[in-house]
Amino acid sequence: MKKTFLKKLGLKKKNDGTSTGLKSTSSSGEYIDSYSPVDGSFIGSVSVTSKKEYEQVIKTAQKAFVNWRTLPAPKRGEIVRLYGEELRKYKEPLGQLVSYEMGKSLQEGLGEVQEMIDICDFAVGLSRQLYGLSMHSERPSHRMYEQWHPLGIVGIISAFNFPVAVWSWNSMLALVCGDVCVWKPSEKTPLCAVACQNILHKVLKDNDVPEGISCIVTGDYKVGEYISTDTRVPLVSATGSTRMGKIVAATVAGRLGRSLLELGGNNAIIVTPNSDMNLVLTGAVFGAVGTAGQRCTTTRRLIVHEDVYDKVKKNLVSAYKQLRIGDPLDSNNHVGPLIDQDAVNMYLASIEAAKKEGANFVVDGGVLEGKGYKSGCYVKPCIAEVENHFKIVQHETFAPILYIMKYKKLSEAIAMQNDVPQGLSSAIMTDSLKEAELFLSTAGSDCGIANVNIGTSGAEIGGAFGGEKETGGGRESGSDSWKAYMRRQTNTINYSKELPLAQGIKFDF
């Protein structure tokens, strides 16, 4: 099956990562080798973008922007619509590649491609709704209004855990806004990016659109620095760790550019005595172990009222015993591998750190060995009883470690939920309207996402996605997130024969 979906996506053993619409080979002479965390097998190589190739990409993107920005927005939306149609055709092989190169379950891989399709649909509608405002002028015979113009080149730096969806959240909106995109994917999942570009290339070629409207550059953080330091890139959208985001933010701000940051999460579910325990179990388990804990929206903390704490803990322990860990391409399995050995080491180090601080593991962790686990990246989802103030609990560990803790009053639980540096996603499980409304009020969750009776993950593309504090403050996908990809312009038109000046100032000419 590996060879089948790779071939369908136009992937080879060696792939040119730099794509500008021009035939080129790697001038750097360096390649990134992609190995699957599923079985440790070599998948293919992608060339590392040299500085010379990067310059070629930017110049090609600049040239494409000059033409693309003048195309009416609904016409740009039509190109995006056609890309969505192509994604429907390639949903299965692209979903398989996402699952195989990243390690998430096949259902999640297919779901990620579906998110791409959904954002294309959203962007098509948006292409006819890039609204400005009309204002009344204080001056007679004057009209004021505002309009939005494209920014230019949007640099997109994405992470391995959502190797295709997050790029589409940014790029599809940017494209209908009249921008062009330069994408630097994670060096851990480069083939997913090449596959997306291959699919898009067909649409652009069939419609005589320059491929320069969407380019990819590949490599490690040094290639990312090309983008963040480049004054020709007015907006940099970066997804990844808080540490990385702080560097990008400082660099881009230093040249007075814009940054859109989607960084770390340390997400909690509050469980009240008024909760539906079936919802609690489903939301907590899926939120904690989905994508092997490698989501920015993963449930990392479960804050449980003392009256139902023992019951919730018992249910969780029982559910964890039933988890099936293995090949994510097998739909019978719930949990796949971590992305690589570095992630495994971080997982193990976090467990040891938690134990040193006094954590009590009610479900033990560890690395799985033996047949079916030869990549060395499969680990056991685990549960630890902790205090919220533990240093390791305050830190985002990108692995399936769930921390559980008690509370007495809801105000205390909300304070615990908010008392971490990150502010992405949050949830409360309750059938009480008063508790739900308090959680959603100004005295409630301080996160960018706050849910009632669903978990912390599973955001829909129709709503703006992002968080506060060390999550970076960015918003992607739905609602009015499109405004991040455009510049606002206020216009005043004088249709009188006079030019009134402010504060009654007069010139005698």
C-alpha positions in Angstrom: 0.0 0.0 0.0 2.9 2.4 0.7 4.1 2.3 -2.9 0.6 2.8 -4.2 -0.2 6.0 -2.4 3.2 7.4 -3.0 2.9 6.8 -6.7 -0.6 8.3 -6.8 0.8 11.5 -5.2 3.7 11.8 -7.7 6.3 11.2 -5.1 9.7 9.6 -5.8 12.7 8.4 -3.8 14.2 11.9 -4.3 12.0 14.9 -4.6 12.7 18.5 -5.4 11.5 20.4 -2.4 11.8 23.8 -3.9 8.9 24.5 -6.2 8.5 27.8 -8.1 7.1 26.6 -11.4 10.6 26.4 -12.8 12.5 23.2 -13.3 15.3 23.1 -10.9 17.4 20.7 -8.9 19.0 21.2 -5.5 21.9 23.5 -5.7 22.6 22.9 -2.0 23.4 19.2 -2.7 21.7 18.4 0.6 18.6 16.3 1.2 16.2 15.6 4.1 15.5 11.9 4.5 12.0 11.1 5.7 11.5 7.9 7.7 8.1 6.7 8.8 7.6 6.4 12.6 5.1 3.6 11.8 7.7 1.0 10.9 11.0 2.9 10.7 11.2 2.6 6.9 12.8 5.1 4.6 10.0 6.9 2.5 12.0 9.4 0.4 14.2 12.4 0.3 13.5 16.1 -0.3 16.1 18.5 -1.3 17.1 21.3 1.1 16.5 24.7 -0.3 19.7 26.7 -0.8 19.9 30.5 -0.3 20.1 30.9 -4.1 17.0 28.8 -4.6 15.2 30.7 -1.9 15.9 34.0 -3.8 14.5 32.4 -6.9 11.3 31.4 -5.0 10.8 34.9 -3.7 11.4 36.6 -7.0 9.0 34.2 -8.7 6.4 34.8 -5.9 6.7 38.5 -6.3 6.1 38.3 -10.0 3.1 36.1 -9.5 1.7 38.5 -6.9 1.6 41.4 -9.4 -0.9 39.5 -11.5 -2.7 37.5 -8.9 -3.7 40.5 -6.8 -5.5 42.1 -9.8 -7.7 39.0 -10.4 -11.2 39.5 -8.9 -11.5 37.7 -5.6 -14.3 35.4 -6.8 -12.0 34.3 -9.6 -9.3 33.6 -7.1 -11.9 31.7 -5.2 -12.6 29.6 -8.2 -9.0 28.4 -8.3 -9.3 27.4 -4.6 -12.6 25.6 -5.4 -10.9 23.6 -8.1 -8.1 22.7 -5.6 -10.7 21.5 -3.2 -12.2 19.3 -5.9 -8.7 17.8 -6.6 -8.3 17.1 -2.9 -11.5 15.1 -2.9 -10.0 12.9 -5.6 -6.7 12.4 -3.7 -8.2 12.3 -0.2 -7.4 8.6 0.4 -3.8 8.5 -0.8 -3.0 11.9 0.8 -4.6 10.8 4.1 -2.5 7.6 4.0 0.6 9.6 3.5 -0.2 11.9 6.4 -0.8 8.8 8.6 2.4 7.0 7.4 4.8 10.0 7.5 3.5 11.6 10.7 2.2 8.6 12.5 -1.4 9.6 13.3 -4.3 7.2 12.8 -5.6 6.7 9.3 -9.0 8.2 10.4 -7.2 11.3 11.6 -5.1 11.5 8.4 -8.2 11.3 6.3 -9.8 13.8 8.7 -7.0 16.2 8.2 -7.4 16.1 4.4 -11.1 16.7 4.9 -10.2 19.8 6.9 -8.3 21.0 3.8 -11.4 20.4 1.7 -13.6 22.2 4.2 -11.4 25.3 4.3 -11.4 25.4 0.5 -15.2 25.5 0.6 -15.0 28.2 3.3 -12.5 30.2 1.4 -14.6 30.1 -1.8 -17.6 31.6 0.0 -15.3 34.1 1.6 -14.0 35.3 -1.8 -17.4 37.1 -2.2 -17.4 38.5 1.4 -14.2 40.5 1.9 -16.3 43.3 3.3 -15.2 46.8 4.2 -17.2 49.5 6.1 -18.9 52.7 5.1 -18.7 55.7 7.6 -20.4 59.0 7.7 -18.0 61.9 7.3 -18.2 65.0 9.5 -17.5 67.1 6.4 -20.3 67.9 3.9 -20.2 66.3 0.5 -17.6 63.8 1.6 -17.8 60.0 1.8 -15.7 57.7 3.9 -15.2 54.0 3.6 -12.6 51.3 4.2 -11.4 48.6 2.0 -8.9 45.7 2.3 -6.0 45.0 0.0 -3.7 41.9 -0.2 -0.4 42.1 1.7 1.9 40.3 -0.7 3.9 37.3 0.2 2.7 35.3 3.2 5.4 33.0 4.7 3.9 29.9 6.3 6.0 27.8 8.7 4.1 24.7 9.8 4.6 21.9 12.3 4.8 18.1 11.9 1.7 17.2 13.8 -0.7 18.7 11.2 1.5 18.5 8.2 -1.2 19.6 5.6 -4.3 21.1 7.3 -2.6 24.1 9.0 -0.9 25.1 5.8 -4.3 25.0 4.1 -5.9 27.1 6.8 -3.4 29.8 6.0 -2.9 29.4 2.3 -6.5 29.1 1.1 -7.5 32.2 2.9 -4.4 34.1 1.8 -5.0 33.1 -1.8 -8.6 34.4 -2.0 -7.3 37.6 -0.3 -5.0 38.1 -3.2 -1.7 37.1 -1.5 0.8 34.5 -2.6 2.3 31.9 -0.3 5.8 30.5 0.5 5.5 27.4 2.7 8.3 26.0 4.8 6.9 22.7 6.1 8.4 20.7 9.0 11.5 18.9 8.1 9.9 15.9 9.9 7.1 15.6 7.3 8.4 17.1 4.1 6.8 14.7 1.7 3.3 15.7 2.7 4.1 19.2 1.6 5.5 18.0 -1.8 2.4 16.0 -2.3 0.1 19.0 -1.6 2.2 21.1 -4.1 2.0 18.4 -6.7 -1.8 18.3 -6.5 -2.0 22.1 -6.6 0.4 22.3 -9.5 -2.1 20.5 -11.7 -4.9 23.0 -10.9 -2.6 25.9 -11.6 -1.3 24.5 -14.8 -4.8 23.6 -16.1 -6.0 27.2 -15.5 -2.9 29.1 -16.7 -2.2 30.4 -13.2 1.5 30.9 -12.3 2.7 28.3 -9.8 4.5 31.2 -8.1 1.3 31.9 -6.2 2.2 28.9 -4.0 5.7 27.8 -3.4 7.5 25.5 -0.9 11.0 25.7 0.6 12.4 22.9 2.6 15.0 22.5 5.3 15.6 23.0 9.0 15.3 26.2 11.0 17.8 28.0 8.9 15.4 28.0 5.9 12.7 29.3 8.3 15.1 32.1 9.2 15.2 33.1 5.5 11.5 33.8 5.7 11.4 35.5 9.2 14.3 37.9 8.3 13.0 38.8 4.8 11.5 42.2 4.5 9.8 41.1 1.3 7.6 38.8 3.4 5.2 41.1 5.2 3.4 38.4 7.1 4.9 35.2 8.7 2.4 32.7 10.0 4.3 30.2 12.3 3.0 27.1 14.0 5.1 25.3 16.6 6.6 25.5 20.0 6.5 28.7 22.2 10.3 28.8 22.1 10.3 28.9 18.3 7.4 31.4 18.3 9.2 33.9 20.5 12.2 33.8 18.2 10.0 34.3 15.1 8.0 37.1 16.8 11.1 39.0 17.8 12.7 38.6 14.4 9.7 39.7 12.4 8.9 42.6 14.8 12.5 43.8 14.5 11.8 44.5 10.8 8.3 45.8 11.6 6.6 42.9 9.9 3.5 41.0 11.0 3.5 37.6 12.6 0.6 35.2 13.2 1.5 32.7 15.9 -0.1 29.4 16.8 2.1 28.0 19.6 1.9 25.7 22.6 -1.1 24.6 24.5 -1.6 23.1 28.0 -5.3 22.4 27.8 -7.6 21.3 30.6 -11.0 19.8 31.0 -12.9 20.7 34.2 -15.2 18.0 35.4 -18.0 19.0 37.7 -20.4 16.8 39.8 -23.1 17.7 37.2 -21.2 16.1 34.4 -22.5 13.3 32.1 -19.8 10.7 32.8 -20.1 9.2 29.4 -19.2 12.5 27.8 -16.3 12.9 30.3 -14.8 9.6 29.4 -15.1 10.0 25.7 -13.8 13.6 25.7 -10.9 13.0 28.1 -9.6 9.8 26.5 -9.8 11.0 22.9 -8.4 14.4 23.9 -5.5 12.9 25.7 -4.4 10.0 23.4 -5.5 11.2 20.0 -2.5 11.8 17.7 -0.5 10.2 20.5 -0.8 13.4 22.5 0.9 15.4 19.7 -1.8 18.0 19.2 -1.6 21.6 20.3 -5.2 21.0 21.6 -4.4 17.7 23.3 -6.0 17.4 26.8 -3.1 17.5 29.1 -4.9 18.2 32.4 -8.1 16.9 33.9 -9.4 19.0 36.8 -12.0 16.9 38.6 -14.3 17.8 41.5 -13.5 15.8 44.6 -16.9 14.3 44.8 -16.5 12.5 41.4 -12.7 12.2 41.3 -12.5 8.5 42.3 -15.2 7.5 39.8 -13.6 9.5 37.0 -10.2 8.0 37.8 -11.6 4.4 37.9 -13.3 4.9 34.5 -10.1 6.3 32.9 -7.9 3.5 34.2 -10.4 1.0 32.8 -10.6 2.8 29.4 -6.8 3.0 29.1 -6.5 -0.8 29.5 -8.6 -1.1 26.4 -6.5 1.2 24.2 -5.0 -0.5 21.1 -1.6 0.8 20.2 -0.1 0.0 16.9 0.2 0.6 13.1 -2.0 3.7 12.6 -2.9 2.5 9.1 -4.8 -0.3 10.8 -8.2 1.3 11.7 -8.6 -1.1 14.6 -5.8 0.7 16.5 -6.5 3.8 18.6 -3.0 5.1 19.1 0.0 5.3 16.7 3.6 6.2 17.3 5.3 9.4 18.4 7.0 11.3 15.5 10.6 10.2 16.3 13.1 9.2 18.9 13.6 12.7 20.2 9.9 12.8 21.0 10.2 9.4 22.8 13.1 10.7 24.9 11.1 13.8 25.8 8.2 11.6 26.9 10.4 9.5 29.1 12.1 12.6 30.6 8.8 14.1 31.4 7.6 11.0 33.2 10.8 11.0 35.3 10.4 14.7 36.0 6.8 14.2 37.2 7.8 11.3 39.5 10.6 13.5 41.1 8.0 16.1 41.9 5.7 13.6 43.5 3.4 12.4 40.8 1.5 9.2 41.4 1.1 7.2 38.1 -2.2 5.3 38.1 -1.5 4.2 34.6 2.2 3.6 33.9 4.0 4.7 30.8 6.9 3.2 28.9 8.2 2.3 25.4 6.7 -0.6 23.6 9.0 -3.2 22.2 8.6 -6.3 20.0 6.8 -7.2 16.8 5.0 -4.3 15.3 7.0 -1.7 17.3 10.3 -1.9 15.5 10.5 1.9 14.9 11.0 2.4 18.6 8.5 5.2 18.6 5.5 3.5 20.2 4.8 4.5 23.8 2.1 3.8 26.4 -0.4 6.6 27.2 -0.2 7.2 30.9 -2.1 9.0 33.7 -0.5 10.7 36.7 -2.1 12.3 39.8 -0.4 15.6 40.3 -0.7 19.2 41.7 -1.2 21.9 39.1 1.8 23.9 40.4 4.2 21.1 39.5 6.8 22.5 37.1 6.4 19.7 34.6 2.6 20.2 34.6 3.1 23.9 33.7 5.1 22.7 30.7 3.6 21.4 27.4 4.8 17.8 26.8 4.0 16.7 23.3 3.2 13.1 24.3 0.2 11.1 25.7 0.7 12.0 29.4 -2.5 13.0 31.2 -2.3 14.8 34.5 -5.3 14.6 36.8 -6.0 16.7 39.9 -8.8 17.6 42.4 -10.7 20.7 43.2 -13.5 21.8 45.6 -15.1 24.9 44.2 -15.6 25.8 40.5 -13.9 29.1 41.0 -10.8 27.2 42.2 -11.0 24.9 39.1 -11.1 27.8 36.7 -8.2 29.5 38.5 -6.2 26.2 38.2 -7.1 25.9 34.5 -5.9 29.5 33.8 -2.8 29.2 36.0 -0.5 28.0 33.2 1.6 30.1 30.7 -0.4 28.8 27.7 -3.9 29.7 26.7 -5.1 27.7 23.7 -8.1 25.4 24.4 -10.2 24.6 27.4 -13.4 22.7 28.3 -15.9 22.1 31.0 -18.2 19.1 31.4 -21.4 20.0 33.1 -25.2 19.9 32.7 -25.5 23.0 34.8 -26.3 26.2 32.9 -24.9 28.3 35.7 -21.6 26.5 35.7 -21.3 26.6 31.9 -22.0 30.3 31.7 -19.5 31.1 34.5 -16.9 29.2 32.6 -17.6 31.2 29.4 -17.8 34.5 31.2 -15.1 37.1 31.6 -14.4 35.5 35.0 -14.0 32.1 33.3 -11.6 30.5 30.9 -8.8 32.8 29.6 -8.2 30.6 26.5 -8.9 31.4 22.9 -11.1 28.3 22.7 -13.6 27.4 25.5 -16.0 24.5 25.1 -18.9 23.0 27.0 -19.5 19.3 27.0 -16.9 18.5 24.3 -13.2 18.0 24.7 -10.4 20.4 24.0 -9.6 19.1 20.5 -11.6 18.9 17.3 -12.0 22.6 16.4 -14.2 23.3 13.4 -12.9 25.5 10.5 -15.8 27.9 10.7 -14.5 29.4 14.0 -11.3 31.4 14.5 -8.6 29.0 15.8 -5.9 30.2 18.2 -5.1 31.2 21.7 -3.8 33.7 24.2 -0.7 34.2 26.4 2.2 31.9 25.3 0.0 30.4 22.6 0.8 33.6 20.6 -2.5 35.4 20.1 -2.9 34.4 16.4 -6.2 33.4 14.8 -6.5 31.2 11.7 -9.2 29.5 9.7 -12.8 30.8 10.2 -14.7 33.9 11.4 -12.9 37.1 10.3 -9.4 35.6 10.5 -9.0 36.6 6.8 -8.2 40.2 8.0 -4.8 39.0 9.2 -3.8 38.4 5.5 -4.8 41.8 4.3 -4.1 45.5 4.9 -6.8 47.9 5.8 -7.1 51.2 3.9 -9.4 54.1 4.9 -10.6 56.2 1.9 -12.2 59.6 1.9 -13.8 61.1 -1.3 -14.6 64.8 -1.6 -17.3 65.3 -4.2 -17.8 69.0 -3.4 -16.2 72.1 -4.9 -14.6 73.1 -1.6 -11.8 71.6 0.5 -12.7 72.2 4.2 -9.7 71.9 6.5 -9.6 70.5 10.0 -10.4 72.8 13.0 -11.5 75.6 10.7 -8.1 76.4 9.4 -8.1 78.6 6.3 -5.6 79.6 3.7 -6.1 82.8 1.6 -4.9 82.1 -1.9 
